[in-house]
Amino acid sequence: MFYNNIDPVLFRLWNFEIRYYGLFFVIGFIITYLLVYHLAKARHLKLTKEDASDFIFYIAVGIVSGARIFYVLFYNIKLYLASPFEIIALWHGGLSFHGGLIGAGIAVYFFCRKKDLEFYDLADIIVIPTAIGLSLGRIGNFINGELYGRVTDVPWAVKFRDAEGFRHPSQLYESLKNLLIFAVLWAIKGKKLPKGFLFWSFVMMYSILRFIIEFFREPDSQIGFIYGITIGQILSIVMFTVGAAFMLRIHKVKIWNAG
């Protein structure tokens, strides 16, 4: 068993702090920029380095905005109605992956319209580095001692500062989950696949694995369980259903074109 006494602040200078979580966030976007430009060139897309930088900006705004709005609406609406200023207090935490994905999708849509590209040209690319970024983010959550798992006595259980008992390090489970998704997407990225296959594969893999990991993760205290499952599992079911529907549509289009 392990005691998580890691200081989440990497560097302090008077009132200025650099936290591991923020550092991982920046590293994630740097990796995203490099991989997006590399994959765009490999696919012969008309995307310059400047375009790639603009695209990352669109994605960053979309992810943060979508993740925050979704969290406010679905995870703690009473708090934010009582204290509206907290909506913009991102430093207090509170982001939803599912909302971030929707925000990123909207950002991709508008960027593609601006650059006259097809949505799936970039959507199939962005999910690959996104998986790495999510993996780094979960490590940041572990260092922060947040989003921890349920009480357990497994040999690798962790004692977090603000949690009673030893817990599943569900943040690390999620980090490994995202690395697995990245490995699968990277392995199949060069194959002849219909447009949208990589994007919806990411959506479906994430939803399935997230649903499973939620059994080890402590539910949000302000919500708890809903009919025996968590809000994360409910959103994952919706996410999988949408992904499966679009994947079926892609398959039908492929058969139609082949015929």
C-alpha positions in Angstrom: 0.0 0.0 0.0 1.1 3.6 -0.7 0.6 6.9 1.0 0.2 9.7 -1.5 2.1 12.6 0.0 3.2 14.1 -3.3 3.2 17.9 -3.3 1.0 18.9 -6.3 3.1 22.1 -6.7 6.3 21.4 -8.7 7.7 24.9 -8.3 7.0 28.0 -6.1 8.3 31.5 -6.4 6.6 33.9 -4.0 2.9 33.7 -4.9 3.6 32.1 -8.3 3.1 28.3 -8.6 3.7 25.7 -11.3 1.6 22.6 -10.6 2.2 19.2 -12.1 -1.4 19.2 -13.4 -0.8 22.4 -15.3 2.5 21.2 -16.6 1.0 18.0 -17.9 -1.8 20.1 -19.5 0.8 22.1 -21.4 2.8 19.0 -22.4 -0.4 17.4 -23.7 -1.1 20.3 -26.0 2.5 20.4 -27.3 2.2 16.6 -28.1 -1.1 17.3 -29.7 0.3 20.0 -31.9 3.3 17.9 -33.0 1.2 14.8 -33.8 -1.6 16.7 -35.5 0.9 18.3 -37.9 2.7 15.0 -38.5 -0.5 13.0 -39.1 -1.9 15.8 -41.3 1.2 15.6 -43.5 1.1 11.8 -43.7 -2.5 12.1 -44.9 -1.7 14.9 -47.3 -4.0 17.4 -45.7 -3.5 21.1 -46.5 -2.5 22.0 -43.0 0.5 24.4 -42.4 2.3 24.8 -39.1 0.3 28.0 -38.5 -2.9 26.1 -39.3 -2.0 23.4 -36.8 -1.3 26.1 -34.1 -4.7 27.7 -34.8 -6.4 24.3 -34.7 -4.9 23.6 -31.2 -6.2 26.9 -30.0 -9.7 26.0 -31.3 -9.4 22.6 -29.6 -8.2 24.1 -26.3 -11.1 26.6 -26.2 -13.6 23.9 -27.2 -12.4 21.4 -24.6 -12.3 23.8 -21.7 -15.6 25.5 -22.5 -17.4 22.2 -23.2 -16.0 20.5 -20.2 -16.9 23.3 -17.8 -20.4 23.9 -19.1 -21.1 20.2 -19.0 -19.8 19.9 -15.4 -21.9 22.9 -14.3 -25.1 21.6 -15.9 -24.8 17.9 -15.0 -22.6 17.6 -11.9 -23.3 20.5 -9.5 -25.9 22.9 -10.9 -27.1 23.9 -7.4 -23.7 25.2 -6.4 -23.3 27.3 -9.5 -26.8 28.7 -9.4 -26.1 29.8 -5.8 -22.6 31.1 -6.7 -22.5 32.1 -10.4 -18.9 33.4 -10.1 -17.8 29.9 -9.4 -18.6 29.0 -13.0 -15.5 30.8 -14.2 -13.3 29.7 -11.3 -11.7 26.9 -13.2 -8.8 26.8 -10.7 -11.3 25.3 -8.2 -11.6 22.3 -10.5 -14.7 20.8 -12.2 -14.4 19.6 -15.7 -16.3 16.9 -17.5 -14.6 14.7 -20.2 -17.9 14.1 -21.9 -18.5 17.8 -22.2 -14.9 18.4 -23.3 -15.4 15.9 -26.2 -18.5 17.7 -27.4 -16.7 21.0 -27.1 -13.8 19.6 -29.1 -16.1 18.2 -31.8 -17.7 21.7 -32.2 -14.3 23.3 -32.4 -13.3 20.8 -35.1 -16.5 21.5 -37.0 -15.9 25.3 -37.1 -12.2 25.0 -37.9 -13.0 22.7 -40.8 -15.5 25.1 -42.2 -12.9 27.9 -41.9 -10.2 25.8 -43.7 -12.6 24.0 -46.1 -11.8 20.6 -44.8 -14.0 17.6 -44.1 -14.9 17.1 -40.4 -13.5 13.6 -40.2 -10.2 14.6 -41.9 -9.2 16.2 -38.6 -11.5 14.4 -36.2 -9.8 11.1 -37.1 -6.4 12.7 -36.3 -7.1 14.6 -33.1 -8.4 11.6 -31.1 -4.9 10.0 -31.3 -3.0 12.7 -29.3 -6.1 13.3 -27.2 -5.7 9.9 -25.7 -2.1 10.8 -24.6 -3.2 14.1 -23.2 -6.0 12.4 -21.2 -3.5 9.9 -19.9 -1.2 12.7 -18.6 -4.2 14.5 -17.1 -5.1 11.5 -15.0 -1.6 11.3 -13.7 -2.0 14.9 -12.7 -5.3 14.0 -10.9 -3.4 11.3 -9.0 -0.7 13.8 -7.9 -3.4 16.2 -6.8 -5.1 13.5 -4.8 -8.5 14.0 -6.5 -11.0 11.8 -8.4 -9.7 8.9 -6.3 -11.3 5.4 -6.2 -13.4 3.5 -3.8 -12.2 2.0 -0.5 -10.2 -1.3 -1.1 -7.7 -3.6 0.5 -5.8 -4.5 -2.7 -2.0 -4.5 -2.3 -1.6 -1.4 -4.5 -4.2 0.7 -2.6 -3.4 4.3 -2.0 -4.1 6.6 1.0 -5.0 10.0 -0.2 -4.7 13.1 2.0 -8.4 14.0 2.0 -10.0 10.6 1.8 -10.8 8.1 4.5 -9.2 4.6 4.2 -7.1 3.2 1.4 -8.5 3.7 -2.1 -8.2 2.3 -5.6 -5.9 4.6 -7.6 -8.6 4.9 -10.2 -6.8 7.9 -11.8 -4.0 5.5 -12.8 -6.5 3.0 -14.1 -7.9 5.8 -16.3 -4.4 6.8 -17.4 -3.6 3.2 -18.5 -7.0 3.1 -20.2 -6.2 6.1 -22.3 -2.7 4.7 -23.2 -4.4 1.5 -24.4 -6.8 3.6 -26.5 -3.8 5.5 -28.0 -2.0 2.2 -28.7 -5.0 0.8 -30.6 -5.6 3.9 -32.6 -1.9 4.3 -33.4 -1.8 0.7 -34.6 -4.7 1.0 -37.0 -4.2 4.6 -38.2 -2.3 3.6 -41.4 -4.9 1.1 -42.5 -7.5 1.8 -45.2 -10.4 2.7 -43.0 -13.6 4.7 -43.8 -13.6 8.3 -42.7 -14.8 8.6 -39.1 -13.8 5.1 -38.1 -10.9 6.3 -35.9 -13.0 9.0 -34.2 -16.0 6.8 -33.4 -13.6 4.0 -32.4 -12.2 6.3 -29.8 -15.6 7.3 -28.6 -16.7 3.6 -28.2 -13.5 2.4 -26.6 -13.5 5.3 -24.1 -17.1 4.8 -23.2 -16.7 1.0 -22.6 -13.5 1.3 -20.5 -14.8 4.3 -18.6 -18.0 2.4 -17.7 -15.9 -0.4 -16.3 -13.5 1.8 -14.4 -16.4 3.7 -12.8 -17.0 0.6 -10.6 -13.7 1.3 -8.9 -14.0 5.1 -8.8 -15.7 7.0 -5.9 -18.9 8.7 -7.2 -19.2 12.4 -7.0 -20.3 13.2 -3.5 -23.0 15.7 -4.5 -24.6 13.2 -6.9 -23.8 9.7 -5.5 -25.5 6.8 -7.3 -28.4 7.0 -9.7 -30.3 3.7 -9.8 -27.1 1.9 -8.7 -24.7 3.4 -11.2 -22.8 6.7 -11.4 -23.4 9.8 -13.6 -20.2 8.9 -15.4 -21.6 5.5 -16.3 -24.9 7.0 -17.5 -23.0 9.4 -19.7 -20.8 6.6 -21.0 -23.9 4.6 -22.0 -25.2 7.6 -24.0 -21.7 8.1 -25.5 -21.5 4.4 -26.5 -25.0 4.4 -28.0 -24.2 7.5 -30.2 -20.8 6.0 -31.2 -22.4 2.7 -32.2 -25.1 4.4 -34.2 -22.5 6.4 -36.2 -20.2 3.5 -36.6 -23.1 1.5 -38.0 -23.9 4.4 -40.4 -20.3 4.5 -41.5 -20.4 0.7 -42.2 -23.6 1.1 -44.2 -22.1 3.9 -46.3 -19.0 1.8 -47.0 -21.1 -1.2 -48.2 -23.2 1.2 -50.3 -20.1 2.7 -51.9 -18.6 -0.7 -52.5 -21.8 -1.9 -54.2 
